[in-house]
Amino acid sequence: MYPKLSKTAEERESDPGRENLILDRLPQVKLIASRIHDKLPVSVCLDDLISAGVLGLIDAVDHFDPSLNVKLKTYAEHKIRGAILDSLRSLDWAPRNKRRKSKLIETAITSAEKRLQRTAVEEEVSAELAISIEEYRRWLVEIRGINLVPMEQGGMGPGEGTDVLRFISDEEDQWPSSLFERAELKRLVAATIDRLPEVERTIVTLYYQQELTLRQIARVVQLHETRVSQLKSQAVLRMRAALCGKWPTVGGSGAA
């Protein structure tokens, strides 16, 4: 069923099974590309993301090894997502001033919540930034894609260890240190989500667990799609700020 890794490039390209695998997984490419596109400025072309994702899918099919006991769908997802993120990095789609705003918001959330000893509401965060609530909400829309890479990679920081595939592709997955690290991070993330304001918690759950689009979530929570985007950006930054002090590698590369 799966193409053999020992085949040459010419043999793989002429293998009908390979073509069928690629065609079967194309909807997965479109889904992942659409979800990533939801987080980006409107100037980013969805078709460009799909094209990059297809290259990631082809790479996944050509290098997939079923003996590793990993499903092709899982392996392909990370290859597709990685190819799309690589294409975005090459475009340098996030201007420096937007990254600066993302970092300022994250710092303001941390400062406000430390001072108040509770979850800070939008008005308190905007006051910490010394800007109006309207300006703050504009910032949230502007920076909605800035934290894409760290969150999609599990918030593990820069370097060789950022790829989530390291947890599923070899025997290291079963090392006690890896199992503990993954379980602890999941516990911290779950606890952080539980402390989010109700509407932000709902949006995060629907987006990351139920895989709904922003437009679908807007219908569920009965808010405008732009407002949902603002609240999701705020929730992500709130989570990063909360995790930063508890998980040492979180926040190291997101919004410099």
Buried (B, 14 or more C-beta within 10 A) or exposed (E): EBBEEEBEEEEBEEBEEBBEBBEBBEEBBBBBBBBBBBBBBEEBEBEBBBBBBBBBBBBBBBEBEEEEEBEBEBBBBBBBBBBBBBBBEEBEBBEEEBBBBBBBBBBBBBBBBEEEEEBBEBEBBBBBBEBEEEEBBBBBEBBBBBBBBBBBBBBBBEEEBBBBBBBBBEEEBEEEEBEEBBEEBEEBBEEBBEBBBEBBBBBBBBBBEEEBBBEBBBEEBEBEBBBBBBBBBBBBBBBBBBBBEEBEBBBBBBBE
